[in-house]
Each structure stands twice: as structure tokens, then as C-alpha cells.
Amino acid sequence: MSAKTFREQLKGDRLESGFAEAKPPYSQSEAQIEANRCLFCFDAPCITACPTAIDIPGFIRKIGTNNIRGSAKTIFEANMLGTSCARVCPVDVLCVGACVYNDLNSEPIHIGRLQRYATETALAKEAASGRKLFEAKPRVGKKVALVGGGPASLACAAYLELEGVQTVIYERSDLPGGLNTTGIAPYKLDTEGSLDEVDWLLSHGSEIRTGVSAGSDVKAEELVSEYDAVFIGTGLGKDRMLDLGTELSPYLLGATDLIRDIKNTSGFEISDIVSTVLIIGGGNTAIDIAREMAGLNVENVVMVYRRGEKDMSGYRHEMEGARKQGVRLVENATPVQVVEEGGRITGLEVTTDGESQVIACDLIVQAIGQESLVARLGFDIETNDRGHVVVDAETKRTSASNIYAGGDCINGGKEVVNAAADGREAAFSMLRSWGIEPSLAR
Ligand code: SF4
């Protein structure tokens, strides 16, 4: 790491700085009132709905008795990225969606906001007092390389460090954190919040080497021979782009590139000539960028999806939120080609049931998925027909005995909480393969 912390490398003149938080943090009294509404259900469905199976009634009960340190430990034992997950998890379709209050026609418990209260309060106290929530055990003589510095690798590395395993994370970007740093909608989690969490995760002992690309700067075979195990948590690569009959330009972009610029690029702006943005896609990335464009006061934001709304993979509650911000959806429209005039994009030709129409726009953003990065890394492991790494569902072990993988590179793009769960499972599998029973296993 350079002399500057990752947070200090960020510039203030980033577009994301202008977004207000969608859900501001709870005060102590708000958190306690909400915690005391919980029914502390036996066989709580909220736990089952959480990919990391956090003991949700357990951590909520501790908030109720003002044992915030204990509450945060309960969360982190199951999910080391509990701080960011509290803000970025799609709780409406996970824990909150499963809360029994939904069946009682009452407001479900705001689990994400309680989790945020517990984790942020406990980490602020840890920083102020120097009394750590978790102490790493003495070294056990094993070392692990982790490829990619996103949620899966960070979770895996933290659990390994706590058991005394030396870890080195290789991250090709200058800023670590993966999608939490580059791809989460700013009104959910800003880059500062992601980098603060990264600093805390690394504080358990991991080394991170940023600006280092596995596969080129460091070869796969070097990692395999130098380390006792390797974890691949690279996420996904470049945006997939449809051939729309023209070159890429500042007005024909990939969604993840644009989101990254909004979040992290100093001085980045949306040009004044843009009054209509057209977004191709029906997933959560498409909805996210649509909502960000609306939040940046672009006059018209239009999503174009090739099938009907019911077929969209994006969450319904997010689409409802987008609509409330004025986003329009054009269904059953297949993009054909960009329409240009005088060197500028003026529209997108689409077809619906064989009928062609041109939707006027100044900027087109493609959000139809991302390419796999794994082939470029050079590991001799099995991948599926989409280029994703094949792993054993329980151990996260690949077809090579000392190589593990997790996160988007195995699932093609799920949630941060899924990546955190994969990282934890891979760490525990490695430890068990060395005869070490993880102390945080339940
Ligand atoms: Fe509390 Fe709802 Fe979970 Fe029951 S389902 S334990 S009420 S959060």
C-alpha cells in the first residue's frame, strides 16, 4: 500500500458525492425501539433467507440490551462483510422479505438498518478504543494467495487471518473492494464506506498488492507453487456489448464502466447535451444505472428490455423505485442499431413484433451482463460453457485440489452477501484440509 490510505486517494469532486443516502443510519433510540419489536422467532425464517445465515434474532436481541459489541460479533462471525451487506443487500427479497411480520400484515423488522447500526457503532468504538473485536491467532505456517480484492477474497482472507494463516491479496485495480467500491449505487453505499470496510478487513493481517494483475504481472503457476492454496475471487470482466453498428463512443457505453466513473473518477460529468439516456437491459445493473441517471437529474431515462417486465431479472422493488423517480420502461423491444446524425447519437432503432421504431436519445448504456475474466488468469481448472469456474457447492474447491473460488466468477453475478458466504466457506474448507477446525464455524 502507498503512504496514503485508500480513502485518501479518493478525490472529493466525484459525481457520487452528490447523492443522498437512501436509508440514513439509525440513532441509538431508533435502533432500540426497532429491536424491541422483534419476536425472536424460533426457527426464524429471516436466518434461513440469509445466504450467510446470520443469527438475526440473536444480534437484534443484543441491540435491545445495548450489547452492541456482542451484536456486531454475532454478525461478523457469519459475515465479515456485515457492514456493507447491511446497506447493499436486497433485504426485501432476503431476510426482511422472510420476516414473519409480513404474514401478519405488519411492517417487517428493518434488519438491514439494525445490522448497520450494530456494525458501524461497534467498529467506531473499536477504532476509538483500540480494543479489537477479533484477535488473530498465532501463525500456523500456511499461506494463501487470493486473486481479486473484492468481497469474496476479503471475506476469505479475514477468516484465514483470524486462524493464523498468512494471506496475500492480488488486486489489478488501484482501489480494492471490488464491486462495493466500483459498482454499488451511490445512494446505497459510497466508495468511502467501502474502503473503510476494506481497511478494517485488512487490519486482521492480510497484505494487499494493488495494481497487480494475476495472469500477467504474476503468473498462475507461480501462485500455485508459492502458496499452500489459492483463492480466485476476481468477479467479472468487461461489459458485454451488442453490435449496434457503430463504434463505442462517450455516448455509447457499458453500464459498469459508467457506474465506476460516477463513483470514482475525479471530475467526471454527464455532458449537458444529454437529455435522454436509453439503457439496454432488464437486470439490476440496468435498474441501478437508470436510477443513478434519474438521481443526476437527466431529463428522460428510458429502459429498453427485449422481453416483458415479468421476465426481467431485476428486483421488482427496485423497478418500482425507478418508476417513482420517473424512469420509463419499453418492453419487448429488441435493439437493432444506433441512429447517428452529424457525428452524434440521436436514437436507437428497435423492433417489436417485427415493427421497427426509433427511440430518440443522446446517450446509450448497455447493461446486458459482463464477460468472464477467468480464462485470462491461466489457472488449469474446469470452467462451464459461460466461462465461470466450476466448484464443489459445499467446499468451493475447484477441479484443482489446492485452488478454491467464490463470488461472481463462479455464479455469474449475484449479491455481495453470496460472495461473502463463498469466501467464508472456502476459508473453512482450506483450514479443514490442513486439519484445523475453524473457531468461528457453527
Ligand atoms: Fe425478528 Fe422477523 Fe426474524 Fe422473527 S422473522 S426473528 S420477527 S426479524
Residues whose N, C-alpha, C, O or C-beta is under 5 A from the ligand:
A	BS01	SF4	C38 L39 F40 C41 A44 P45 C46 P57 A98 C99 V100 I109
